[in-house]
Amino acid sequence: MNLLPIVLGASFAAAVTSFGLALLLMRGARHLGLVDPPGGRKLQRHAVPLVGGALLAGVLAGGVAGTRVGGLPLEFADLLALAVPLLCFVVGVVDDARLTGLTPGVKAFATLLAFLPAMRGDAGWASVFEPRTLLAAAAAFAALHATNTIDHANGLCGLVAAIGAGCAAAAALEAEHGAAALFAGLVGGSSVGFLALNYPAGRVFLGDSGSLLLGGCFATALIGSGRVEWLLLAAVPLADLASVALLRLRAGVAPWQGDRRHSTHRLQALGMREPVAVLLLAVVQLLCSLLAVPRLFTPARPGAVTLVMGVIGVLAVGMLFIPLPRATEAAAGEGKLP
């Protein structure tokens, strides 16, 4: 079976659905309370609709198109894995709908519970407690929340997701892994459809519902495969999270406390426009993702952990060399950062 037309068709259906529904949700989001208000460390002048649900609709609609038209069979394990991004999406919707959001502890615990369907392996629920599964879940947890934290600049989270999903789809097609290729194509297509309204100008935002959905898709693949190479598809988010956590600890604040110390913020402070800074990080992510493509669906190679940790570590160190604006350092010293 030629999988390429099926995956491309499903991806196109996902992109069209995501874009169309985002347009519709823009009008009703304010009535539902799903908006991101201005103020604090946020730079937008007006409340922006949070319409991450459009991504979910795109994934589901594209999936129906792909399986119906192409007749691509999905096994029970494939359907069970889809529960992870759905549950992560639900956590994000609750977080978006609350004026103060969920506390970091509640949000972390809820997303860990969302991983359970993917952690159920061949041995049933006993697989949840296997060391290999727990290590994969820990890595997925870091990648999920790294993806969530890069949703601070227009297009960054969507571009990283689209690039990672596209590379994963290419690797799956090469390996003739139909379900994985379709799933990755759906995520990539829905992300592209959303990006049309989110980059370079942010007419809509993903919100936690959208960013946790995308992170949940990645977590599903990582836990299901147990392969560390999948972390290369989230190298920029993970490196950014590591660098900003170190900067916050140095300033004496909690690593999970939001501020404007991210790499994009510091690049902007150097005079780089936000769309350019986002595109620069997206190109770096593309290079890391291309490095992962020949490794995702092939037998494990020695030195994989060293390679992945080395790439992410080098990126994190490089990000630390982007200077923090003096005004930000002074405000941090006085405890005035929002």
C-alpha positions as CSV (number, residue, x, y, z in Angstrom):
1,M,0.0,0.0,0.0
2,N,1.3,3.5,-0.9
3,L,0.9,5.4,2.4
4,L,2.1,8.8,1.1
5,P,-1.2,9.9,-0.5
6,I,-3.2,8.8,2.5
7,V,-0.9,10.6,5.0
8,L,-0.8,13.8,2.8
9,G,-4.6,13.7,2.3
10,A,-5.3,13.3,6.0
11,S,-2.8,16.0,6.8
12,F,-4.5,18.4,4.4
13,A,-7.9,17.6,6.0
14,A,-6.5,18.2,9.4
15,A,-5.0,21.6,8.3
16,V,-8.2,22.8,6.7
17,T,-10.3,21.7,9.7
18,S,-7.9,23.3,12.2
19,F,-7.8,26.6,10.3
20,G,-11.6,26.7,9.8
21,L,-12.5,25.9,13.3
22,A,-10.0,28.3,14.7
23,L,-11.7,31.1,12.7
24,L,-15.1,30.1,14.2
25,L,-13.8,29.8,17.7
26,M,-12.2,33.2,17.5
27,R,-15.8,34.6,17.7
28,G,-17.1,32.5,20.6
29,A,-14.0,32.2,22.8
30,R,-14.7,35.4,24.7
31,H,-18.1,34.2,25.7
32,L,-16.6,31.0,27.0
33,G,-13.9,32.8,28.9
34,L,-11.2,31.2,26.8
35,V,-9.1,34.3,26.2
36,D,-5.6,35.4,27.2
37,P,-6.0,38.9,28.8
38,P,-3.2,41.5,28.4
39,G,-1.2,42.7,31.4
40,G,1.7,41.6,33.5
41,R,4.5,40.1,31.4
42,K,2.2,39.7,28.4
43,L,2.7,42.1,25.6
44,Q,-0.5,41.9,23.6
45,R,-2.8,44.9,23.8
46,H,-6.1,43.1,23.7
47,A,-7.5,39.8,24.9
48,V,-6.6,37.0,22.4
49,P,-8.8,33.9,21.9
50,L,-7.4,30.6,23.1
51,V,-8.5,28.1,20.5
52,G,-6.2,25.1,21.0
53,G,-9.3,22.9,20.5
54,A,-9.1,23.6,16.8
55,L,-6.0,21.4,16.8
56,L,-7.9,18.5,18.4
57,A,-10.7,18.8,15.8
58,G,-8.1,18.8,13.0
59,V,-6.4,15.7,14.3
60,L,-9.7,13.8,14.7
61,A,-11.2,15.0,11.4
62,G,-8.0,14.1,9.5
63,G,-7.9,10.8,11.2
64,V,-11.4,9.9,10.1
65,A,-10.5,11.0,6.5
66,G,-7.3,8.9,6.5
67,T,-8.8,5.8,7.9
68,R,-12.0,5.9,5.8
69,V,-10.5,6.9,2.5
70,G,-7.3,4.9,2.8
71,G,-8.6,2.0,4.7
72,L,-5.7,2.2,7.1
73,P,-6.4,-0.1,10.0
74,L,-5.7,1.1,13.6
75,E,-5.2,-1.4,16.4
76,F,-6.6,-1.1,19.9
77,A,-3.1,0.0,21.2
78,D,-3.1,2.9,18.6
79,L,-6.6,4.1,19.7
80,L,-5.6,3.8,23.4
81,A,-2.5,5.9,22.8
82,L,-4.8,8.7,21.5
83,A,-6.3,9.0,25.0
84,V,-3.0,10.7,26.2
85,P,-3.2,13.9,24.1
86,L,-7.0,14.0,24.7
87,L,-6.5,13.9,28.5
88,C,-3.7,16.5,28.3
89,F,-6.1,18.6,26.2
90,V,-8.7,18.4,29.0
91,V,-6.2,19.5,31.6
92,G,-5.3,22.4,29.4
93,V,-9.0,23.4,28.9
94,V,-9.5,23.5,32.7
95,D,-6.3,25.5,33.1
96,D,-7.4,28.0,30.4
97,A,-10.9,28.4,31.8
98,R,-9.7,29.2,35.3
99,L,-8.8,32.9,35.8
100,T,-5.8,32.0,37.9
101,G,-5.0,28.7,36.1
102,L,-4.1,25.5,37.8
103,T,-1.3,25.4,40.4
104,P,2.0,23.9,39.1
105,G,1.6,20.9,41.4
106,V,-2.0,20.1,40.3
107,K,-1.1,20.6,36.7
108,A,1.9,18.3,37.0
109,F,-0.1,15.6,38.8
110,A,-2.9,15.8,36.2
111,T,-0.6,15.4,33.3
112,L,1.2,12.5,34.9
113,L,-2.2,10.7,35.2
114,A,-2.9,11.5,31.5
115,F,0.2,9.4,30.6
116,L,-1.3,6.1,32.1
117,P,-3.0,4.9,28.8
118,A,0.4,5.1,27.0
119,M,2.2,3.3,29.9
120,R,-0.1,0.3,29.7
121,G,2.1,-2.2,27.7
122,D,2.0,-5.8,26.8
123,A,2.0,-6.8,30.4
124,G,-1.1,-4.8,31.1
125,W,-1.2,-2.2,33.8
126,A,1.8,-3.9,35.5
127,S,3.9,-2.3,32.7
128,V,3.3,1.1,34.3
129,F,5.8,0.2,37.1
130,E,8.6,-1.2,34.8
131,P,11.8,0.9,35.1
132,R,11.9,1.4,31.3
133,T,8.4,2.7,31.2
134,L,8.9,5.0,34.2
135,L,12.1,6.4,32.6
136,A,10.2,7.0,29.3
137,A,7.4,8.7,31.2
138,A,9.8,11.0,33.1
139,A,11.4,12.0,29.8
140,A,8.0,12.6,28.3
141,F,6.9,14.7,31.3
142,A,9.9,17.0,30.7
143,A,9.2,17.2,27.0
144,L,5.5,17.9,27.6
145,H,6.1,20.8,29.9
146,A,8.9,22.1,27.9
147,T,6.5,22.3,24.9
148,N,4.0,24.0,27.2
149,T,6.5,26.7,28.3
150,I,7.6,27.6,24.7
151,D,4.1,28.8,24.0
152,H,5.2,32.3,24.9
153,A,5.9,33.6,21.4
154,N,3.7,33.7,18.3
155,G,4.3,30.5,16.2
156,L,7.1,29.0,18.2
157,C,5.2,26.0,19.7
158,G,3.3,25.4,16.5
159,L,6.4,25.5,14.3
160,V,8.3,23.1,16.6
161,A,5.3,20.8,16.6
162,A,4.9,20.9,12.8
163,I,8.6,20.3,12.2
164,G,8.8,17.4,14.7
165,A,5.6,15.8,13.3
166,G,6.7,16.2,9.7
167,C,10.1,14.6,10.4
168,A,8.4,11.8,12.4
169,A,6.0,11.2,9.5
170,A,8.8,11.0,7.0
171,A,10.6,8.4,9.2
172,A,7.5,6.4,9.7
173,L,6.7,6.4,5.9
174,E,10.3,5.2,5.3
175,A,9.7,2.3,7.8
176,E,6.2,1.6,6.4
177,H,4.7,2.2,9.8
178,G,1.2,3.3,8.7
179,A,-0.4,4.2,12.0
180,A,2.6,6.3,13.2
181,A,2.9,8.1,9.8
182,L,-0.8,8.9,9.9
183,F,-0.7,10.1,13.5
184,A,2.3,12.3,12.9
185,G,0.8,13.7,9.7
186,L,-2.3,14.7,11.5
187,V,-0.4,16.5,14.2
188,G,1.7,18.3,11.6
189,G,-1.2,19.2,9.4
190,S,-3.3,20.6,12.2
191,S,-0.4,22.6,13.5
192,V,0.2,24.1,10.0
193,G,-3.5,25.1,9.8
194,F,-3.3,26.8,13.2
195,L,-0.1,28.6,12.3
196,A,-1.9,30.5,9.5
197,L,-3.6,32.5,12.3
198,N,-0.8,32.4,14.8
199,Y,2.4,33.4,13.0
200,P,3.8,35.9,12.5
201,A,0.9,37.9,14.1
202,G,-1.0,36.2,16.9
203,R,-4.7,36.5,16.0
204,V,-5.3,33.4,18.1
205,F,-3.2,31.6,20.8
206,L,-2.9,27.9,21.5
207,G,-3.5,28.2,25.2
208,D,-2.6,25.4,27.5
209,S,-5.2,23.3,25.8
210,G,-3.3,23.4,22.5
211,S,0.2,23.3,23.8
212,L,-0.5,20.4,26.2
213,L,-2.3,18.6,23.4
214,L,0.8,18.9,21.2
215,G,3.0,17.9,24.0
216,G,0.7,14.9,24.8
217,C,1.1,13.7,21.2
218,F,4.8,13.8,21.6
219,A,4.6,12.0,25.0
220,T,2.6,9.2,23.4
221,A,5.2,8.5,20.8
222,L,8.1,8.7,23.3
223,I,6.5,6.4,25.9
224,G,5.3,4.0,23.3
225,S,8.7,3.6,21.7
226,G,10.9,4.0,24.8
227,R,13.5,5.5,22.5
228,V,15.5,8.5,23.7
229,E,16.0,9.7,20.1
230,W,12.5,11.1,20.1
231,L,13.8,13.8,22.5
232,L,15.6,15.4,19.5
233,L,12.2,16.4,18.1
234,A,11.8,18.6,21.2
235,A,15.5,19.7,21.6
236,V,14.8,23.4,21.5
237,P,12.0,23.4,24.0
238,L,14.0,21.2,26.4
239,A,17.2,23.3,26.0
240,D,15.2,26.5,26.5
241,L,13.5,25.0,29.7
242,A,16.9,24.0,31.1
243,S,18.5,27.4,30.4
244,V,15.6,29.4,31.8
245,A,15.4,27.2,34.9
246,L,19.0,27.9,35.6
247,L,18.6,31.6,35.1
248,R,15.6,31.6,37.5
249,L,17.4,29.6,40.1
250,R,20.4,32.1,39.9
251,A,17.9,34.9,40.5
252,G,16.4,33.1,43.5
253,V,13.0,32.3,42.0
254,A,11.2,29.0,41.5
255,P,12.1,27.4,38.1
256,W,8.4,27.1,37.2
257,Q,7.6,30.8,37.9
258,G,6.8,32.5,34.6
259,D,8.9,35.5,33.4
260,R,10.6,36.9,30.4
261,R,13.9,35.1,30.6
262,H,13.2,32.7,27.7
263,S,15.5,32.6,24.7
264,T,13.1,34.5,22.5
265,H,12.7,37.2,25.0
266,R,16.5,37.7,25.3
267,L,16.9,37.7,21.5
268,Q,14.3,40.4,21.3
269,A,16.1,42.4,23.9
270,L,19.1,42.3,21.6
271,G,17.0,44.0,18.9
272,M,15.8,40.9,17.0
273,R,12.1,41.0,16.0
274,E,10.0,38.3,17.5
275,P,9.1,36.6,14.2
276,V,12.8,36.4,13.3
277,A,13.7,35.1,16.7
278,V,11.0,32.4,16.4
279,L,12.2,31.5,12.9
280,L,15.8,31.2,14.1
281,L,14.8,28.7,16.8
282,A,12.6,26.8,14.4
283,V,15.6,26.4,12.0
284,V,17.7,25.0,14.9
285,Q,14.8,22.6,15.8
286,L,14.7,21.5,12.2
287,L,18.4,20.6,12.2
288,C,17.9,18.6,15.4
289,S,14.8,16.9,14.0
290,L,16.6,15.9,10.8
291,L,19.3,14.3,13.0
292,A,16.5,12.1,14.6
293,V,14.8,11.0,11.4
294,P,17.1,8.0,10.5
295,R,16.9,6.8,14.1
296,L,13.3,6.8,15.1
297,F,12.1,3.5,13.5
298,T,15.3,1.6,13.2
299,P,17.1,-0.7,15.6
300,A,18.6,1.1,18.6
301,R,22.2,2.4,18.1
302,P,24.9,2.5,20.7
303,G,25.6,6.0,22.1
304,A,22.0,7.3,21.5
305,V,21.8,8.7,25.1
306,T,25.1,10.5,24.7
307,L,24.1,12.0,21.4
308,V,20.7,13.2,22.5
309,M,21.9,14.6,25.9
310,G,24.9,16.2,24.1
311,V,22.8,18.0,21.5
312,I,20.3,19.3,24.1
313,G,23.2,20.2,26.5
314,V,25.1,22.2,23.9
315,L,21.9,24.0,22.9
316,A,21.1,24.9,26.5
317,V,24.7,26.2,27.1
318,G,24.5,28.2,23.9
319,M,21.2,29.7,25.0
320,L,22.8,30.8,28.3
321,F,25.2,32.9,26.4
322,I,22.3,35.1,25.1
323,P,22.6,38.0,27.5
324,L,19.8,38.9,29.9
325,P,18.7,42.6,29.6
326,R,20.1,44.7,32.4
327,A,16.6,46.0,33.2
328,T,15.5,42.4,33.7
329,E,18.4,41.6,35.9
330,A,17.8,44.7,38.0
331,A,14.1,43.9,38.4
332,A,14.9,40.3,39.3
333,G,17.3,41.5,42.0
334,E,14.6,43.7,43.5
335,G,11.9,41.0,43.2
336,K,9.8,43.1,40.7
337,L,9.5,40.7,37.8
338,P,5.9,39.8,37.1
